[in-house]
Amino acid sequence: MYARILRKADHITRFTIRQTDAAGWEVREEQDSRVVRSARYRDWHRVERAQMVFALQAALLEDAGWTEA
């Protein structure tokens, strides 16, 4: 549903949102192989807010030289 993968040198940051079942979504941020944030939401408005935060974080990383993988 939503996935952004950014890379800088040997480092990777992933932002993902996926539907888990008929009742919710999993919101996840990973840095390299470590999970930084993982949450499950049933409220679509929380998912929208998480996606906006991910978009802002991705833009900041791109400003710092990270590229889309």
Phi, psi and omega in degrees: 000312176216129178208129173229131177234122181241146184226143172213116185056237181264012183254144180229138172238130180241136172239121181224146172226126179219150177283130183267325177195193182293348187246010181181179181226149174254128179249127188216137174236131180232143172238119188054240181255013183255132177279120180269322182212135175214127180214153174242132181236147172253345182265118183299328181295326175293323178295317178299318178296318178298320179295321177296318178297316178300317180298319178294314179298319179296319178297320178294320178295318179297322176297332180270007174104002177285151180235155177294131181266000000 
